[in-house]
Amino acid sequence: MTAPADLTPLAEAVECEFMHSYESQAPGPTYTDLGIATTRIGGGVALAMRNDPSGGYWSKALGFGTTEPFTVQILDRVLDFYREHGVDQAVLQLVPSVLPAGFDEVAAARGLAPGSTWVKLAARPADVAASQTSLRVAPVPAAEARRWADVLLTGFGMPTGGLTDMLAATVGQPAWRPFAAWDDGELVAGANLFLHGEAASLNAAATASGHRGLGAQSALIAARARAAAEAGCRWLFAETGKPAPGQQNPSLNNLRRAGLVPLYERRNWVWRAAS
């Protein structure tokens, strides 16, 4: 893969925008019921979901340090946003290269603790490997938007309901290209693609437990890469968890097998409000 000197700004921007899109464009009643609030701060976004049924995944801040320096002042504005909206736990996803000097001490003084590490990957869409599966892979029709969303949420161990409404709302939206895999007439796997200028993001991929190992996710990566190329995107990005020593992350394995290359690792910083 021949890449510019640093793809970090592009990689962070597309993730920042797809997360903002998921939450800011949730249907009105869902937006209210889940207690969603969003804002843009210091070149990044802060997303709050006060009534998050997943236990805290959807309250996160990201995208900082690529268009302007990430400072302690910006950090304090982000944490004030969460306090203002009644969120008692959030995750700040920060590229190590943007952290100000002495950040460990700054973080500890504000209730931030280092959490899990994610891996950011990239490829040119044309470089993604083709993949075969016995399942039928195609874009998600509006009639199956909720089933598709439920498969994703169940795969991630998240409850259906309000989150179903939020994810299903991306079907048919111009910036989104949701795909699914069917076993005969049953939708058994899904994934999403977000388009943002010259970048596209692979996200939200899961397979129903009884249909894993059939190549659904590899085929969905390939299908979304083709869709990104057709949309004129020059770069394809993804992120997933870094496995602990001696363990495997199937998502990371699928992405690397498809031709995506790790760019950098990024720490999740977990903030909890003082009790």
Buried (B, 14 or more C-beta within 10 A) or exposed (E): EEEEEEBBBBBBBBBBBBBBBBBBBBEEEBBEBBBBBBBEBBBBBBBBBBEBBBEBBBBBBBBBBBEEEBBBEBBEBBBEBBEEBEBBBBBBBBBEEBBBEEBEEBBEEBBBEEBEBBBBBBBBBEBBEEBEBEBEBEBBEEEBBBBBBBBBBBBEEBEBBBBBBBBBBBBEEEBBBBBBBBBEEEBBBBBBBBBBEEBBBBBBBBBBEEBBEBBBBBBBBBBBBBBBBEBEBBBBBBBBBBBEEEEEBEBBBBBBEBBBEEBBEBBBBBBEEEE
